Amino acid sequence: MTLELFTEILGWTSVAFYISLTIFNSMKFTRYAAFGSAANDVLWSFLMGWWPKVILNLSVASLNTYRYAKDFTSVSKNVILALGAVMAAGIGYISWVAVTNFLAQPTLTVALQFADLGIILLALYMTTLRNYRILMLMSGFVGMAAYYGNTQMMIIKALVIGIMTFKLLFDKTEEQQIPVVVKPDEQQPA
């Protein structure tokens, strides 16, 4: 198998993982799909030379590993913190190399890839679904320009645009999830 064919397979596997992430209703299965997706995308991005996407996927993999270890295992807190420190050091080093290379030879494509990375990381820190969805919608358009010409990434970004547009316009689950707080003096008698 040639490297070009292997890279193409990883790209289509990335599309399949992205679709699977949107259909699972269990956090445990979603985390498994996220692990597979991140591992696939780290390798694919590395082979494509997309350093901002490598950084993003290593960050997502690190967060998912931390959450999985915390939520579904009985690993000690010290082990989790040590794992987090190793991952943070690795991501920091790769970020330094990527930024240094970009500053040495800046291109619009890589600048847009870094912009997409920034928007996605900012979205992950949002505390409301609406703000998250707005930023992810922006990421879809920025990413479409950043990865223009790569069929798989354009499909993924088109899916992001479609899903986020639908959720922003028609999905009202955020409004339904907000608990109604009743003051003690306003409670109805039983």
VMD Tcl script that builds the backbone (N, CA, C; Angstrom):
set m [mol new atoms 570]
animate dup $m
set s [atomselect $m all]
$s set {name element resname resid chain x y z} {
  {N N MET 1 A 0.854 -1.182 0.000}
  {CA C MET 1 A 0.000 0.000 0.000}
  {C C MET 1 A 0.897 1.241 0.000}
  {N N THR 2 A 0.606 2.153 -0.877}
  {CA C THR 2 A 1.405 3.368 -0.965}
  {C C THR 2 A 0.983 4.351 0.118}
  {N N LEU 3 A 1.867 5.287 0.423}
  {CA C LEU 3 A 1.586 6.302 1.434}
  {C C LEU 3 A 0.424 7.188 1.008}
  {N N GLU 4 A 0.332 7.483 -0.286}
  {CA C GLU 4 A -0.756 8.315 -0.797}
  {C C GLU 4 A -2.112 7.626 -0.595}
  {N N LEU 5 A -2.189 6.326 -0.874}
  {CA C LEU 5 A -3.430 5.572 -0.675}
  {C C LEU 5 A -3.777 5.501 0.813}
  {N N PHE 6 A -2.772 5.265 1.645}
  {CA C PHE 6 A -2.985 5.212 3.092}
  {C C PHE 6 A -3.534 6.544 3.612}
  {N N THR 7 A -2.977 7.642 3.136}
  {CA C THR 7 A -3.442 8.978 3.524}
  {C C THR 7 A -4.885 9.198 3.076}
  {N N GLU 8 A -5.208 8.744 1.874}
  {CA C GLU 8 A -6.579 8.873 1.357}
  {C C GLU 8 A -7.564 8.071 2.220}
  {N N ILE 9 A -7.170 6.878 2.609}
  {CA C ILE 9 A -8.019 6.038 3.473}
  {C C ILE 9 A -8.232 6.725 4.817}
  {N N LEU 10 A -7.169 7.282 5.398}
  {CA C LEU 10 A -7.295 7.994 6.674}
  {C C LEU 10 A -8.252 9.175 6.549}
  {N N GLY 11 A -8.226 9.864 5.409}
  {CA C GLY 11 A -9.143 10.986 5.185}
  {C C GLY 11 A -10.596 10.546 5.195}
  {N N TRP 12 A -10.891 9.453 4.492}
  {CA C TRP 12 A -12.277 8.967 4.465}
  {C C TRP 12 A -12.681 8.372 5.804}
  {N N THR 13 A -11.734 7.768 6.511}
  {CA C THR 13 A -12.019 7.269 7.861}
  {C C THR 13 A -12.353 8.437 8.778}
  {N N SER 14 A -11.686 9.563 8.577}
  {CA C SER 14 A -11.973 10.761 9.361}
  {C C SER 14 A -13.410 11.211 9.145}
  {N N VAL 15 A -13.871 11.185 7.904}
  {CA C VAL 15 A -15.262 11.544 7.607}
  {C C VAL 15 A -16.211 10.592 8.328}
  {N N ALA 16 A -15.926 9.285 8.272}
  {CA C ALA 16 A -16.777 8.288 8.933}
  {C C ALA 16 A -16.804 8.510 10.441}
  {N N PHE 17 A -15.647 8.785 11.047}
  {CA C PHE 17 A -15.605 9.046 12.491}
  {C C PHE 17 A -16.406 10.293 12.839}
  {N N TYR 18 A -16.284 11.329 12.021}
  {CA C TYR 18 A -17.016 12.564 12.310}
  {C C TYR 18 A -18.518 12.311 12.294}
  {N N ILE 19 A -18.973 11.556 11.313}
  {CA C ILE 19 A -20.403 11.227 11.246}
  {C C ILE 19 A -20.805 10.400 12.467}
  {N N SER 20 A -19.976 9.443 12.875}
  {CA C SER 20 A -20.315 8.608 14.036}
  {C C SER 20 A -20.396 9.436 15.312}
  {N N LEU 21 A -19.573 10.474 15.418}
  {CA C LEU 21 A -19.613 11.329 16.604}
  {C C LEU 21 A -20.944 12.064 16.732}
  {N N THR 22 A -21.608 12.292 15.614}
  {CA C THR 22 A -22.869 13.029 15.657}
  {C C THR 22 A -24.073 12.133 15.918}
  {N N ILE 23 A -23.908 10.802 15.818}
  {CA C ILE 23 A -25.073 9.934 15.966}
  {C C ILE 23 A -25.150 9.199 17.298}
  {N N PHE 24 A -24.040 9.081 18.022}
  {CA C PHE 24 A -24.091 8.344 19.289}
  {C C PHE 24 A -24.830 9.138 20.351}
  {N N ASN 25 A -25.601 8.433 21.172}
  {CA C ASN 25 A -26.349 9.063 22.261}
  {C C ASN 25 A -25.768 8.714 23.626}
  {N N SER 26 A -24.749 7.902 23.678}
  {CA C SER 26 A -24.106 7.513 24.930}
  {C C SER 26 A -22.750 8.200 25.026}
  {N N MET 27 A -22.462 8.800 26.181}
  {CA C MET 27 A -21.167 9.473 26.344}
  {C C MET 27 A -20.016 8.486 26.231}
  {N N LYS 28 A -20.207 7.233 26.722}
  {CA C LYS 28 A -19.128 6.263 26.661}
  {C C LYS 28 A -18.804 5.922 25.199}
  {N N PHE 29 A -19.821 5.666 24.362}
  {CA C PHE 29 A -19.584 5.380 22.952}
  {C C PHE 29 A -19.052 6.610 22.219}
  {N N THR 30 A -19.546 7.801 22.606}
  {CA C THR 30 A -19.043 9.025 22.003}
  {C C THR 30 A -17.559 9.190 22.300}
  {N N ARG 31 A -17.154 8.895 23.533}
  {CA C ARG 31 A -15.727 8.988 23.885}
  {C C ARG 31 A -14.898 7.984 23.076}
  {N N TYR 32 A -15.408 6.744 22.906}
  {CA C TYR 32 A -14.687 5.764 22.082}
  {C C TYR 32 A -14.509 6.282 20.656}
  {N N ALA 33 A -15.592 6.810 20.091}
  {CA C ALA 33 A -15.511 7.353 18.729}
  {C C ALA 33 A -14.556 8.542 18.689}
  {N N ALA 34 A -14.563 9.368 19.742}
  {CA C ALA 34 A -13.657 10.526 19.789}
  {C C ALA 34 A -12.202 10.072 19.866}
  {N N PHE 35 A -11.932 9.000 20.630}
  {CA C PHE 35 A -10.565 8.454 20.680}
  {C C PHE 35 A -10.126 8.007 19.287}
  {N N GLY 36 A -10.971 7.218 18.634}
  {CA C GLY 36 A -10.640 6.725 17.305}
  {C C GLY 36 A -10.469 7.859 16.314}
  {N N SER 37 A -11.368 8.828 16.379}
  {CA C SER 37 A -11.310 9.976 15.483}
  {C C SER 37 A -10.025 10.772 15.696}
  {N N ALA 38 A -9.701 11.047 16.948}
  {CA C ALA 38 A -8.505 11.840 17.240}
  {C C ALA 38 A -7.242 11.106 16.799}
  {N N ALA 39 A -7.154 9.795 17.092}
  {CA C ALA 39 A -5.970 9.025 16.687}
  {C C ALA 39 A -5.839 9.014 15.168}
  {N N ASN 40 A -6.956 8.776 14.486}
  {CA C ASN 40 A -6.975 8.785 13.021}
  {C C ASN 40 A -6.533 10.145 12.490}
  {N N ASP 41 A -7.107 11.218 13.065}
  {CA C ASP 41 A -6.840 12.558 12.546}
  {C C ASP 41 A -5.443 13.066 12.877}
  {N N VAL 42 A -4.868 12.636 13.995}
  {CA C VAL 42 A -3.486 13.028 14.305}
  {C C VAL 42 A -2.569 12.464 13.228}
  {N N LEU 43 A -2.739 11.183 12.923}
  {CA C LEU 43 A -1.891 10.556 11.914}
  {C C LEU 43 A -2.138 11.164 10.532}
  {N N TRP 44 A -3.410 11.339 10.164}
  {CA C TRP 44 A -3.763 11.903 8.865}
  {C C TRP 44 A -3.227 13.330 8.730}
  {N N SER 45 A -3.433 14.150 9.768}
  {CA C SER 45 A -2.972 15.545 9.729}
  {C C SER 45 A -1.456 15.621 9.645}
  {N N PHE 46 A -0.784 14.742 10.376}
  {CA C PHE 46 A 0.675 14.701 10.336}
  {C C PHE 46 A 1.149 14.385 8.912}
  {N N LEU 47 A 0.537 13.382 8.295}
  {CA C LEU 47 A 0.931 13.007 6.934}
  {C C LEU 47 A 0.612 14.105 5.917}
  {N N MET 48 A -0.450 14.880 6.165}
  {CA C MET 48 A -0.822 15.968 5.265}
  {C C MET 48 A -0.016 17.246 5.550}
  {N N GLY 49 A 0.671 17.296 6.698}
  {CA C GLY 49 A 1.434 18.484 7.061}
  {C C GLY 49 A 0.583 19.595 7.645}
  {N N TRP 50 A -0.573 19.261 8.181}
  {CA C TRP 50 A -1.489 20.231 8.777}
  {C C TRP 50 A -1.223 20.324 10.269}
  {N N TRP 51 A -0.214 21.078 10.684}
  {CA C TRP 51 A 0.171 21.143 12.092}
  {C C TRP 51 A -0.927 21.703 13.001}
  {N N PRO 52 A -1.671 22.723 12.593}
  {CA C PRO 52 A -2.758 23.182 13.475}
  {C C PRO 52 A -3.790 22.086 13.754}
  {N N LYS 53 A -4.070 21.246 12.766}
  {CA C LYS 53 A -5.021 20.145 12.972}
  {C C LYS 53 A -4.415 19.066 13.861}
  {N N VAL 54 A -3.102 18.848 13.760}
  {CA C VAL 54 A -2.427 17.909 14.679}
  {C C VAL 54 A -2.594 18.410 16.108}
  {N N ILE 55 A -2.341 19.707 16.312}
  {CA C ILE 55 A -2.461 20.306 17.651}
  {C C ILE 55 A -3.895 20.165 18.157}
  {N N LEU 56 A -4.863 20.471 17.318}
  {CA C LEU 56 A -6.272 20.366 17.716}
  {C C LEU 56 A -6.616 18.941 18.135}
  {N N ASN 57 A -6.236 17.973 17.317}
  {CA C ASN 57 A -6.602 16.596 17.622}
  {C C ASN 57 A -5.857 16.040 18.825}
  {N N LEU 58 A -4.621 16.453 19.027}
  {CA C LEU 58 A -3.920 16.046 20.253}
  {C C LEU 58 A -4.591 16.669 21.478}
  {N N SER 59 A -5.051 17.909 21.358}
  {CA C SER 59 A -5.755 18.569 22.461}
  {C C SER 59 A -7.067 17.860 22.769}
  {N N VAL 60 A -7.824 17.543 21.722}
  {CA C VAL 60 A -9.097 16.832 21.909}
  {C C VAL 60 A -8.846 15.448 22.502}
  {N N ALA 61 A -7.840 14.748 21.997}
  {CA C ALA 61 A -7.519 13.422 22.535}
  {C C ALA 61 A -7.121 13.514 24.005}
  {N N SER 62 A -6.369 14.548 24.354}
  {CA C SER 62 A -5.959 14.726 25.745}
  {C C SER 62 A -7.163 14.976 26.649}
  {N N LEU 63 A -8.061 15.868 26.204}
  {CA C LEU 63 A -9.258 16.152 27.004}
  {C C LEU 63 A -10.135 14.920 27.139}
  {N N ASN 64 A -10.300 14.167 26.052}
  {CA C ASN 64 A -11.117 12.953 26.114}
  {C C ASN 64 A -10.482 11.885 26.994}
  {N N THR 65 A -9.158 11.763 26.927}
  {CA C THR 65 A -8.466 10.799 27.779}
  {C C THR 65 A -8.649 11.166 29.246}
  {N N TYR 66 A -8.487 12.442 29.557}
  {CA C TYR 66 A -8.677 12.911 30.930}
  {C C TYR 66 A -10.104 12.621 31.402}
  {N N ARG 67 A -11.107 13.016 30.585}
  {CA C ARG 67 A -12.509 12.820 30.972}
  {C C ARG 67 A -12.843 11.334 31.083}
  {N N TYR 68 A -12.320 10.503 30.159}
  {CA C TYR 68 A -12.595 9.068 30.210}
  {C C TYR 68 A -11.998 8.473 31.484}
  {N N ALA 69 A -10.736 8.815 31.756}
  {CA C ALA 69 A -10.083 8.277 32.957}
  {C C ALA 69 A -10.820 8.712 34.220}
  {N N LYS 70 A -11.275 9.943 34.237}
  {CA C LYS 70 A -11.971 10.470 35.410}
  {C C LYS 70 A -13.368 9.873 35.559}
  {N N ASP 71 A -14.089 9.726 34.451}
  {CA C ASP 71 A -15.481 9.305 34.505}
  {C C ASP 71 A -15.693 7.799 34.524}
  {N N PHE 72 A -14.824 7.033 33.864}
  {CA C PHE 72 A -15.100 5.610 33.671}
  {C C PHE 72 A -14.043 4.668 34.239}
  {N N THR 73 A -13.011 5.191 34.910}
  {CA C THR 73 A -12.003 4.319 35.510}
  {C C THR 73 A -11.768 4.737 36.958}
  {N N SER 74 A -10.991 3.909 37.643}
  {CA C SER 74 A -10.641 4.238 39.026}
  {C C SER 74 A -9.157 4.576 39.148}
  {N N VAL 75 A -8.609 5.188 38.105}
  {CA C VAL 75 A -7.204 5.591 38.090}
  {C C VAL 75 A -7.013 6.720 39.115}
  {N N SER 76 A -5.882 6.691 39.802}
  {CA C SER 76 A -5.632 7.712 40.819}
  {C C SER 76 A -5.477 9.094 40.186}
  {N N LYS 77 A -5.768 10.100 40.991}
  {CA C LYS 77 A -5.684 11.480 40.507}
  {C C LYS 77 A -4.259 11.837 40.092}
  {N N ASN 78 A -3.258 11.325 40.804}
  {CA C ASN 78 A -1.856 11.612 40.464}
  {C C ASN 78 A -1.478 11.075 39.090}
  {N N VAL 79 A -1.980 9.884 38.753}
  {CA C VAL 79 A -1.696 9.306 37.435}
  {C C VAL 79 A -2.348 10.155 36.349}
  {N N ILE 80 A -3.587 10.586 36.599}
  {CA C ILE 80 A -4.292 11.423 35.627}
  {C C ILE 80 A -3.557 12.753 35.437}
  {N N LEU 81 A -3.100 13.356 36.532}
  {CA C LEU 81 A -2.371 14.628 36.433}
  {C C LEU 81 A -1.034 14.447 35.706}
  {N N ALA 82 A -0.341 13.332 35.972}
  {CA C ALA 82 A 0.933 13.066 35.293}
  {C C ALA 82 A 0.703 12.867 33.792}
  {N N LEU 83 A -0.353 12.125 33.452}
  {CA C LEU 83 A -0.690 11.924 32.048}
  {C C LEU 83 A -1.004 13.260 31.388}
  {N N GLY 84 A -1.763 14.104 32.085}
  {CA C GLY 84 A -2.092 15.432 31.562}
  {C C GLY 84 A -0.854 16.284 31.347}
  {N N ALA 85 A 0.103 16.204 32.263}
  {CA C ALA 85 A 1.336 16.988 32.140}
  {C C ALA 85 A 2.156 16.539 30.923}
  {N N VAL 86 A 2.235 15.230 30.710}
  {CA C VAL 86 A 2.973 14.707 29.558}
  {C C VAL 86 A 2.299 15.154 28.263}
  {N N MET 87 A 0.964 15.055 28.229}
  {CA C MET 87 A 0.235 15.476 27.029}
  {C C MET 87 A 0.403 16.977 26.780}
  {N N ALA 88 A 0.320 17.776 27.827}
  {CA C ALA 88 A 0.474 19.226 27.680}
  {C C ALA 88 A 1.870 19.573 27.176}
  {N N ALA 89 A 2.883 18.886 27.684}
  {CA C ALA 89 A 4.254 19.135 27.220}
  {C C ALA 89 A 4.398 18.785 25.738}
  {N N GLY 90 A 3.821 17.659 25.328}
  {CA C GLY 90 A 3.884 17.253 23.921}
  {C C GLY 90 A 3.171 18.239 23.016}
  {N N ILE 91 A 1.977 18.670 23.433}
  {CA C ILE 91 A 1.217 19.639 22.639}
  {C C ILE 91 A 1.960 20.968 22.587}
  {N N GLY 92 A 2.566 21.367 23.706}
  {CA C GLY 92 A 3.335 22.612 23.739}
  {C C GLY 92 A 4.509 22.580 22.777}
  {N N TYR 93 A 5.212 21.448 22.748}
  {CA C TYR 93 A 6.355 21.321 21.837}
  {C C TYR 93 A 5.906 21.370 20.378}
  {N N ILE 94 A 4.864 20.607 20.047}
  {CA C ILE 94 A 4.372 20.595 18.666}
  {C C ILE 94 A 3.867 21.983 18.272}
  {N N SER 95 A 3.216 22.675 19.197}
  {CA C SER 95 A 2.732 24.037 18.918}
  {C C SER 95 A 3.903 24.969 18.627}
  {N N TRP 96 A 4.964 24.859 19.428}
  {CA C TRP 96 A 6.151 25.688 19.221}
  {C C TRP 96 A 6.752 25.432 17.838}
  {N N VAL 97 A 6.899 24.165 17.468}
  {CA C VAL 97 A 7.447 23.816 16.152}
  {C C VAL 97 A 6.547 24.354 15.040}
  {N N ALA 98 A 5.227 24.173 15.193}
  {CA C ALA 98 A 4.288 24.617 14.155}
  {C C ALA 98 A 4.305 26.130 13.979}
  {N N VAL 99 A 4.282 26.868 15.090}
  {CA C VAL 99 A 4.286 28.330 15.011}
  {C C VAL 99 A 5.612 28.836 14.454}
  {N N THR 100 A 6.706 28.241 14.884}
  {CA C THR 100 A 8.022 28.629 14.372}
  {C C THR 100 A 8.106 28.412 12.862}
  {N N ASN 101 A 7.631 27.262 12.395}
  {CA C ASN 101 A 7.640 26.988 10.950}
  {C C ASN 101 A 6.734 27.957 10.198}
  {N N PHE 102 A 5.575 28.281 10.786}
  {CA C PHE 102 A 4.661 29.223 10.133}
  {C C PHE 102 A 5.293 30.610 10.034}
  {N N LEU 103 A 5.937 31.057 11.104}
  {CA C LEU 103 A 6.561 32.378 11.080}
  {C C LEU 103 A 7.720 32.438 10.088}
  {N N ALA 104 A 8.409 31.303 9.891}
  {CA C ALA 104 A 9.510 31.259 8.937}
  {C C ALA 104 A 9.001 31.313 7.497}
  {N N GLN 105 A 7.848 30.671 7.232}
  {CA C GLN 105 A 7.278 30.649 5.883}
  {C C GLN 105 A 5.755 30.789 5.974}
  {N N PRO 106 A 5.260 32.000 6.241}
  {CA C PRO 106 A 3.809 32.179 6.401}
  {C C PRO 106 A 3.060 32.033 5.075}
  {N N THR 107 A 1.903 31.357 5.149}
  {CA C THR 107 A 1.001 31.251 4.000}
  {C C THR 107 A -0.422 31.504 4.484}
  {N N LEU 108 A -1.276 31.922 3.583}
  {CA C LEU 108 A -2.671 32.170 3.927}
  {C C LEU 108 A -3.362 30.885 4.375}
  {N N THR 109 A -3.065 29.780 3.711}
  {CA C THR 109 A -3.685 28.497 4.060}
  {C C THR 109 A -3.388 28.122 5.505}
  {N N VAL 110 A -2.130 28.195 5.900}
  {CA C VAL 110 A -1.752 27.832 7.272}
  {C C VAL 110 A -2.311 28.853 8.261}
  {N N ALA 111 A -2.348 30.122 7.891}
  {CA C ALA 111 A -2.946 31.138 8.768}
  {C C ALA 111 A -4.414 30.816 9.021}
  {N N LEU 112 A -5.136 30.409 7.974}
  {CA C LEU 112 A -6.545 30.031 8.140}
  {C C LEU 112 A -6.688 28.761 8.974}
  {N N GLN 113 A -5.737 27.838 8.833}
  {CA C GLN 113 A -5.768 26.627 9.666}
  {C C GLN 113 A -5.579 26.984 11.140}
  {N N PHE 114 A -4.672 27.921 11.424}
  {CA C PHE 114 A -4.491 28.371 12.805}
  {C C PHE 114 A -5.727 29.122 13.301}
  {N N ALA 115 A -6.352 29.905 12.428}
  {CA C ALA 115 A -7.586 30.610 12.802}
  {C C ALA 115 A -8.679 29.605 13.137}
  {N N ASP 116 A -8.802 28.553 12.330}
  {CA C ASP 116 A -9.782 27.489 12.594}
  {C C ASP 116 A -9.494 26.816 13.932}
  {N N LEU 117 A -8.233 26.538 14.188}
  {CA C LEU 117 A -7.835 25.957 15.473}
  {C C LEU 117 A -8.260 26.865 16.624}
  {N N GLY 118 A -7.985 28.150 16.513}
  {CA C GLY 118 A -8.349 29.102 17.562}
  {C C GLY 118 A -9.846 29.169 17.801}
  {N N ILE 119 A -10.624 29.171 16.716}
  {CA C ILE 119 A -12.085 29.237 16.848}
  {C C ILE 119 A -12.608 27.986 17.537}
  {N N ILE 120 A -12.104 26.813 17.161}
  {CA C ILE 120 A -12.572 25.566 17.768}
  {C C ILE 120 A -12.191 25.508 19.242}
  {N N LEU 121 A -10.955 25.886 19.572}
  {CA C LEU 121 A -10.557 25.880 20.979}
  {C C LEU 121 A -11.389 26.871 21.788}
  {N N LEU 122 A -11.689 28.032 21.224}
  {CA C LEU 122 A -12.550 28.997 21.895}
  {C C LEU 122 A -13.953 28.411 22.090}
  {N N ALA 123 A -14.458 27.720 21.082}
  {CA C ALA 123 A -15.789 27.100 21.181}
  {C C ALA 123 A -15.835 26.085 22.315}
  {N N LEU 124 A -14.750 25.348 22.517}
  {CA C LEU 124 A -14.726 24.343 23.578}
  {C C LEU 124 A -14.815 24.960 24.975}
  {N N TYR 125 A -14.501 26.239 25.090}
  {CA C TYR 125 A -14.575 26.915 26.383}
  {C C TYR 125 A -15.903 27.626 26.614}
  {N N MET 126 A -16.807 27.571 25.646}
  {CA C MET 126 A -18.098 28.237 25.803}
  {C C MET 126 A -18.952 27.512 26.846}
  {N N THR 127 A -19.754 28.284 27.554}
  {CA C THR 127 A -20.609 27.698 28.587}
  {C C THR 127 A -22.061 27.580 28.138}
  {N N THR 128 A -22.383 28.112 26.955}
  {CA C THR 128 A -23.732 27.952 26.427}
  {C C THR 128 A -23.660 27.265 25.072}
  {N N LEU 129 A -24.655 26.445 24.798}
  {CA C LEU 129 A -24.692 25.740 23.513}
  {C C LEU 129 A -24.784 26.708 22.342}
  {N N ARG 130 A -25.532 27.780 22.506}
  {CA C ARG 130 A -25.708 28.738 21.408}
  {C C ARG 130 A -24.362 29.338 20.997}
  {N N ASN 131 A -23.570 29.799 21.960}
  {CA C ASN 131 A -22.261 30.377 21.638}
  {C C ASN 131 A -21.335 29.329 21.024}
  {N N TYR 132 A -21.385 28.112 21.559}
  {CA C TYR 132 A -20.587 27.015 21.009}
  {C C TYR 132 A -20.958 26.786 19.547}
  {N N ARG 133 A -22.253 26.710 19.283}
  {CA C ARG 133 A -22.728 26.442 17.929}
  {C C ARG 133 A -22.381 27.581 16.965}
  {N N ILE 134 A -22.457 28.816 17.420}
  {CA C ILE 134 A -22.096 29.960 16.568}
  {C C ILE 134 A -20.617 29.880 16.189}
  {N N LEU 135 A -19.767 29.602 17.163}
  {CA C LEU 135 A -18.334 29.502 16.878}
  {C C LEU 135 A -18.028 28.310 15.978}
  {N N MET 136 A -18.706 27.186 16.193}
  {CA C MET 136 A -18.475 26.028 15.337}
  {C C MET 136 A -18.965 26.293 13.913}
  {N N LEU 137 A -20.035 27.063 13.766}
  {CA C LEU 137 A -20.499 27.457 12.438}
  {C C LEU 137 A -19.427 28.314 11.747}
  {N N MET 138 A -18.858 29.259 12.501}
  {CA C MET 138 A -17.761 30.067 11.956}
  {C C MET 138 A -16.591 29.173 11.549}
  {N N SER 139 A -16.290 28.177 12.384}
  {CA C SER 139 A -15.207 27.244 12.088}
  {C C SER 139 A -15.455 26.505 10.781}
  {N N GLY 140 A -16.718 26.186 10.526}
  {CA C GLY 140 A -17.039 25.509 9.274}
  {C C GLY 140 A -16.629 26.327 8.067}
  {N N PHE 141 A -16.938 27.614 8.086}
  {CA C PHE 141 A -16.597 28.477 6.947}
  {C C PHE 141 A -15.097 28.748 6.865}
  {N N VAL 142 A -14.473 29.033 8.002}
  {CA C VAL 142 A -13.025 29.281 8.001}
  {C C VAL 142 A -12.279 28.019 7.573}
  {N N GLY 143 A -12.706 26.873 8.123}
  {CA C GLY 143 A -12.071 25.603 7.767}
  {C C GLY 143 A -12.264 25.237 6.309}
  {N N MET 144 A -13.420 25.584 5.762}
  {CA C MET 144 A -13.672 25.315 4.338}
  {C C MET 144 A -12.627 26.033 3.487}
  {N N ALA 145 A -12.300 27.265 3.858}
  {CA C ALA 145 A -11.271 28.017 3.126}
  {C C ALA 145 A -9.878 27.481 3.440}
  {N N ALA 146 A -9.649 27.107 4.707}
  {CA C ALA 146 A -8.319 26.650 5.123}
  {C C ALA 146 A -7.914 25.334 4.461}
  {N N TYR 147 A -8.873 24.458 4.254}
  {CA C TYR 147 A -8.571 23.136 3.699}
  {C C TYR 147 A -9.122 22.980 2.282}
  {N N TYR 148 A -9.341 24.123 1.614}
  {CA C TYR 148 A -9.897 24.111 0.258}
  {C C TYR 148 A -9.068 23.200 -0.646}
  {N N GLY 149 A -9.771 22.331 -1.356}
  {CA C GLY 149 A -9.090 21.419 -2.270}
  {C C GLY 149 A -8.987 20.007 -1.731}
  {N N ASN 150 A -9.125 19.820 -0.404}
  {CA C ASN 150 A -9.105 18.479 0.167}
  {C C ASN 150 A -10.555 18.026 0.355}
  {N N THR 151 A -10.958 17.049 -0.430}
  {CA C THR 151 A -12.352 16.609 -0.457}
  {C C THR 151 A -12.869 16.210 0.915}
  {N N GLN 152 A -12.091 15.411 1.648}
  {CA C GLN 152 A -12.558 14.918 2.938}
  {C C GLN 152 A -12.774 16.054 3.933}
  {N N MET 153 A -11.830 16.972 4.017}
  {CA C MET 153 A -11.981 18.087 4.968}
  {C C MET 153 A -13.130 19.000 4.548}
  {N N MET 154 A -13.332 19.169 3.271}
  {CA C MET 154 A -14.441 20.014 2.829}
  {C C MET 154 A -15.782 19.357 3.154}
  {N N ILE 155 A -15.855 18.019 3.060}
  {CA C ILE 155 A -17.074 17.312 3.461}
  {C C ILE 155 A -17.306 17.489 4.957}
  {N N ILE 156 A -16.247 17.317 5.759}
  {CA C ILE 156 A -16.375 17.474 7.210}
  {C C ILE 156 A -16.841 18.891 7.547}
  {N N LYS 157 A -16.237 19.893 6.933}
  {CA C LYS 157 A -16.620 21.279 7.230}
  {C C LYS 157 A -18.030 21.583 6.728}
  {N N ALA 158 A -18.427 20.980 5.606}
  {CA C ALA 158 A -19.803 21.152 5.122}
  {C C ALA 158 A -20.790 20.525 6.116}
  {N N LEU 159 A -20.421 19.369 6.683}
  {CA C LEU 159 A -21.262 18.746 7.714}
  {C C LEU 159 A -21.372 19.644 8.942}
  {N N VAL 160 A -20.246 20.239 9.337}
  {CA C VAL 160 A -20.257 21.158 10.482}
  {C C VAL 160 A -21.208 22.323 10.197}
  {N N ILE 161 A -21.098 22.912 9.012}
  {CA C ILE 161 A -21.962 24.043 8.651}
  {C C ILE 161 A -23.432 23.615 8.684}
  {N N GLY 162 A -23.735 22.474 8.090}
  {CA C GLY 162 A -25.112 22.000 8.050}
  {C C GLY 162 A -25.680 21.686 9.423}
  {N N ILE 163 A -24.909 20.960 10.221}
  {CA C ILE 163 A -25.387 20.570 11.554}
  {C C ILE 163 A -25.560 21.793 12.445}
  {N N MET 164 A -24.580 22.685 12.449}
  {CA C MET 164 A -24.671 23.859 13.318}
  {C C MET 164 A -25.776 24.811 12.870}
  {N N THR 165 A -25.969 24.951 11.569}
  {CA C THR 165 A -27.066 25.789 11.080}
  {C C THR 165 A -28.403 25.215 11.529}
  {N N PHE 166 A -28.571 23.910 11.356}
  {CA C PHE 166 A -29.817 23.265 11.791}
  {C C PHE 166 A -30.029 23.461 13.293}
  {N N LYS 167 A -28.988 23.209 14.078}
  {CA C LYS 167 A -29.129 23.315 15.533}
  {C C LYS 167 A -29.403 24.749 15.972}
  {N N LEU 168 A -28.780 25.701 15.314}
  {CA C LEU 168 A -29.027 27.106 15.670}
  {C C LEU 168 A -30.447 27.544 15.305}
  {N N LEU 169 A -30.955 27.050 14.190}
  {CA C LEU 169 A -32.271 27.489 13.737}
  {C C LEU 169 A -33.434 26.673 14.303}
  {N N PHE 170 A -33.224 25.362 14.494}
  {CA C PHE 170 A -34.361 24.512 14.815}
  {C C PHE 170 A -34.261 23.744 16.128}
  {N N ASP 171 A -33.074 23.518 16.656}
  {CA C ASP 171 A -32.919 22.712 17.867}
  {C C ASP 171 A -33.036 23.607 19.091}
  {N N LYS 172 A -34.051 23.384 19.877}
  {CA C LYS 172 A -34.291 24.201 21.069}
  {C C LYS 172 A -33.989 23.432 22.348}
  {N N THR 173 A -33.113 22.420 22.286}
  {CA C THR 173 A -32.830 21.609 23.468}
  {C C THR 173 A -32.178 22.424 24.573}
  {N N GLU 174 A -31.393 23.425 24.217}
  {CA C GLU 174 A -30.758 24.245 25.256}
  {C C GLU 174 A -31.825 24.937 26.095}
  {N N GLU 175 A -32.867 25.452 25.437}
  {CA C GLU 175 A -33.925 26.120 26.171}
  {C C GLU 175 A -34.674 25.139 27.054}
  {N N GLN 176 A -34.837 23.886 26.589}
  {CA C GLN 176 A -35.548 22.879 27.366}
  {C C GLN 176 A -34.715 22.383 28.533}
  {N N GLN 177 A -33.382 22.474 28.442}
  {CA C GLN 177 A -32.509 21.946 29.487}
  {C C GLN 177 A -32.303 22.924 30.634}
  {N N ILE 178 A -32.687 24.162 30.490}
  {CA C ILE 178 A -32.489 25.142 31.552}
  {C C ILE 178 A -33.496 24.855 32.656}
  {N N PRO 179 A -33.017 24.537 33.864}
  {CA C PRO 179 A -33.950 24.208 34.943}
  {C C PRO 179 A -34.714 25.441 35.403}
  {N N VAL 180 A -35.947 25.219 35.786}
  {CA C VAL 180 A -36.768 26.300 36.320}
  {C C VAL 180 A -36.511 26.356 37.821}
  {N N VAL 181 A -36.078 27.507 38.288}
  {CA C VAL 181 A -35.787 27.678 39.711}
  {C C VAL 181 A -36.994 28.348 40.362}
  {N N VAL 182 A -37.508 27.690 41.385}
  {CA C VAL 182 A -38.656 28.230 42.106}
  {C C VAL 182 A -38.184 28.660 43.477}
  {N N LYS 183 A -38.476 29.912 43.848}
  {CA C LYS 183 A -38.097 30.404 45.176}
  {C C LYS 183 A -38.918 29.670 46.230}
  {N N PRO 184 A -38.362 29.462 47.422}
  {CA C PRO 184 A -39.079 28.711 48.457}
  {C C PRO 184 A -40.450 29.291 48.766}
  {N N ASP 185 A -40.608 30.607 48.736}
  {CA C ASP 185 A -41.905 31.185 49.071}
  {C C ASP 185 A -42.914 31.072 47.940}
  {N N GLU 186 A -42.430 30.638 46.737}
  {CA C GLU 186 A -43.343 30.498 45.602}
  {C C GLU 186 A -43.756 29.055 45.356}
  {N N GLN 187 A -43.297 28.112 46.198}
  {CA C GLN 187 A -43.615 26.706 45.980}
  {C C GLN 187 A -45.102 26.469 46.207}
  {N N GLN 188 A -45.626 25.587 45.371}
  {CA C GLN 188 A -47.027 25.229 45.486}
  {C C GLN 188 A -47.198 24.215 46.610}
  {N N PRO 189 A -48.266 24.284 47.395}
  {CA C PRO 189 A -48.485 23.298 48.426}
  {C C PRO 189 A -48.754 21.923 47.815}
  {N N ALA 190 A -48.300 20.884 48.493}
  {CA C ALA 190 A -48.461 19.525 47.978}
  {C C ALA 190 A -49.860 19.016 48.109}
}
mol reanalyze $m
mol bondsrecalc $m
mol representation Tube
mol addrep $m
